[in-house]
């Protein structure tokens, strides 16, 4: 059997969104079930924060010119690969607090693998079309319900056990040195970014032959991340 694979994602990361379907494909190829975990990024700590109105005009910002260049490049790069996959990816109007959606992911895990994946899909697509407020508990509960996950007790979980579990998990993740998404963890060996999907497949396949280089193979879904 292939070694277990854990994948860390954040709903506000365009790179993790683009990597989602190619990562799903690993399950069918290798007959595995991925352990999905939330890594809630603190983007403002290194790229500053900004907010736009509905027209796209910046109404609030503490970013330097260099930080703006980095943000603009990141979205341009992500859109390039989103277009290849037929995905809609609209830049967000602010840096979202994705912790509620992350806690929703932790809640969804108790209902099994397929409902969990439906929850991930149900949140990702409308969020990147600017159609979903992931900071609204009622919205997260609705997404869970649509995914086939029960919601009885979810609000109490969100403010209590779920929040505590999420926050403790973030400390654990940071202590391990994880810093971005998607990150792939196979037997404790970490691969950060979509560009490592060829090597992830090689690792899951028993490391047969020479290790592949970083690549952008749109057929297999190995793209920069």
N, C-alpha and C positions, 0 to 999 in steps of 0.2 A: 504493500500500500504506500502511496505517496505520503510524505510527512505532512503534518497539519499546517494549514495556512491561515494566518490572521491578517486582515486588511483593515487599516485605519483610514477613516474618511471624515470629512467635514462638509456639511451641506452647503456652506458658503464658499467652498473652493471650486472654481470652474474646472480645475485640472482633475479633481477627484470625480466630478460629474462626467467628464469626457471619458475617464478611465473605467467607469462603472460597467458598461456592457462588455468590453474586452475582458474585464476581470471576471464577470459572470461566466464567460466562456470557459474559464479554467475549470470550473466545476464539472462541466460536461466532458471535457477532454480527459480529466484525470479521475473522475468519479469521486470527487471530494465535496464536502460542504465547508464553505469559507466561514470563519468566525469573524463577523463584522463588528468593529469597535469604533466608537466616536473619539476623535481627537479634535477638540474645540480650539481652533487657532486664535491667538491674540494678535491679529494682524495690525491693529493700531499701534502696538508696541514697537514695530519696526518699519511700518509704512505710513504712520500717521493716520489721521481720520479726516473724513470729509462727508458732506451731505449735499445732495442735489435735489432740486425740485422736480416736478413732473415733466417740465420741459427740458431737463438735462442741465440746467444752469446750476453752477456751484453756489450754494447759499451759505456754506460754512466749511472751513478747512483750516487745519493746522499742519498741512503737509508742506515740505520744502519742494522746490522745483525738481530736485533729484528724485524725491519720493514719487512725485506725480509722473515722472518719466518711467519709473519702474512699474507703477500701477498700469499706465497706458500700454506699456509693452506686454505686460502679463495678459491683459485682456485681448490685445491684438493677436498674440500667440495662441491663446486658448480658442479664440474664434476661428482661427485658421484651421485648427484640427476639428472643432465642432462642425464646421461646414463640411468637412470630408465625411463626417458621420451623419449628416443630415439633422443635426441638433440645433435648436434655437438657444442662443446664449446672449442675453442682454446684460450689460453691465449693471451692477446694483447701484442704488441711489445712496447707499450708506454702507458702513461695515456693520453687518448684522450680528446680534448676539444669537448664535446658533445653538446655545446650550439647551434650550427647550426641545428643539428637534433632536438633539443628541440624547436627551433623557427619553424622548419618545422612542428612539432606536433601542435603548436598553430595555424599555418596557415591552417593545414588540418582540424581543428575542424569546420571551417566555411562551409565545404562541407558535413557535416553530419556524423552520427555515423559510418556507414559502411565504407566509404572511410577513415575515421580516423583510424579504426582498420586495414584496409588494409595497410595503411602507416606504422603503428607500426610493422606489420608483415614483410613488405617489407624491413624495415631497420634492424630489429633485426637479422633475420636469416643469411643474408650474412655478417653482421658485425662480428658475432661470428664465422664465418668461415674464417675470415680475408680477405674477398672479397670486403669490402666497406670502402671507405675513407669518414668518416662522417665529416671531416673538409673541404671538398670541396663543395662549394655552388652548383656547377653544378650537383654533385652527389645527393645532397638532392633534387634539383629540379626534377631530373630524377625519384627519388623514389616517389615523389609526383605525378608525371604524371602517373607512373605505377599504383598507388593506385586509380587513377580516380579523383585526385584533380587538379583543374586548376592551372596554374602557371603564368598566366599573372599578372604582378606586384609583383611577389614573390621576385625578387632581391631587389627591392626598399624597400619592407617590411622587408627583412632580415637585411638590414643596417639601417633602420629607425624605424618605428613603432614596428616591431617585436622584434628588439633588445631591445628597451626601455621597451616594455611589459614584455619580458623575464627577464630582469634585475630587474625590479620592483617586479615581482612575486617571484624571488629568495629571495629578501630582506623580503618580506611578509612571505614566507615559513619559513625562518630562525628565524624571530621574533616570529613565532608560536611555535618554538621548534622542528620542524621536522629536522631530521639529516640523514636519510637514506632511502633506497628504497628496496623493495616496502613498502610504507606506505599507510594504509587504513584509511580513515576518514569517520566515520558514525556519523552524528549529532554532530560533534566536538569532538568525542571520537576517539583517534588515536591508531592504531595497527601497529607496525613496524615489518615487516618480514613475510615470507611465513608461518612460524610456527603458525601464528595466524589466518590462514584461517578457521579452525574449529570455532573459536570464532566469526569471521566475519560472517560466515553463521548463527550462533546462534543469533547474534545481528540482522541481516537482517530478520530472521525468527520470530522476536517478542520476543526474549529472553525466549523462552519456555523451562521449565525444568532447571536443573542445568547448569551453564556455563561450557563448555568443557575445558579441560586442553590443554596446548600446545602439539601438536602431529605431527608426520610425517606419514600421511596417503597417500600413493602413489596412491591409488585408487581414492580418492577424490582430490588429488593434494595438500594436506597440507604438505608442506615440509619446512625445515629450510631456513631462509632467512635473 
